[in-house]
Amino acid sequence: MSRWDPTDMARSLGGGLLSFPVTHFDVQGAFREDTYRAHCAWMLDHELSGLFPAGGTGEFFSLTPGEVAAVVAAAVREVAGRVPVVAGCGYGTAIAVDIARGVEAAGADGLLLLPPYLVQPSQEGLERHIEAVCRATGLGVIVYNRDNAIVRDDTLARLCERNPNLVGYKDGVGDIELMTRIHARMGDRLTYVGGLPTAETFATPYLTMGVTTYSSAIFNFMPEWALGFYRAVRAGRNEEVLKRLQDFVLPYIALRDCGRGYAVSIIKAGCRLVGRDPGPVRAPLVDLTAEEHEELRLLIERASPGELAAAA
């Protein structure tokens, strides 16, 4: 049973940085709960406002519904109510409803509703899909606006009127006009989460539009650096933000763009380099090459040498 009321959960999430842990696998691709929980515990030693197991960085798209519930249950046991646990949820409506109920039973506090699989739904279809998930559970729901699930402001407003547990909006599109319309219309009815890859790149401009938090995949292997960046953004220290972007984020993005599907692979590589090996990515993703690992190691060494020193 959730320890967080949906409204309180959303308010808590909006007050700090969010972490999306990678899912740990062994060499055969099976979930490794022990190392996963150890990784979550390490991240929870740092200041966090929410943990999102089995999200995009956690390879939600490669997990079965049963595995999603198992990963979420492991995170819930480790978190023990300290921060909200928001589970990934998605695929077609029937599967999403099943996942929502499964993670609620596993103790999740909320859902991050990813786009439905494959289809290109209309606004009416998206509205029905989101509402079915909201009504299937008492958990707080955050809609992830990206790819084939671009929810307009009028659609979102209708959903919020009918579903009090729809409490968040995560943007993975970067449509400034749409984001402005949604924030102007919905105000503090929702908590807004930055979800563009890599979220740090967009953190400063999005803050001016009411997006007070974002999902930091980098937190998986450089938590102190990620928190320092977030604090600089919130404090308006723009010169520091720009320097951090130039020194690490932008070359990191260039490396990430060397391979298709590297958005998750590069995070797992970073974890490996700081001594917290999460195992390989699952197919159809592939891991970074040895040369790319070395390039990432040099980036981490320049930006946050303490992370590598702690792993030595």
Buried (B, 14 or more C-beta within 10 A) or exposed (E): EBBBBBBBBBBBBBEBBBBBBBBBBEEEEEBBBEBBBBBBEBBBEEEBBBBBBBBBBBBBBBBEBEBBBBBBBBBBBBBEEEBBBBBBBBBEBEBBBBBBBBBBEBBBBBBBBBBBEEEEBEBEBBBEBBBBBBBBBEBBBBBBBBEEBBBBBEBBEBBBEEBEBBBBBBBBBBEEEBBBBBBEBBEEBBBBBBBBBBBBBBBBEBBEBBBBBBBBBBBBBBBBBBBBBBBBBBEEBEEBBEEBBEBBBEBBBEBBEEBEBBBBBBBBBBBBBBEBBBBBBBEEBBBBEEEBBEBBBEBBEEBBEEBBEEBE
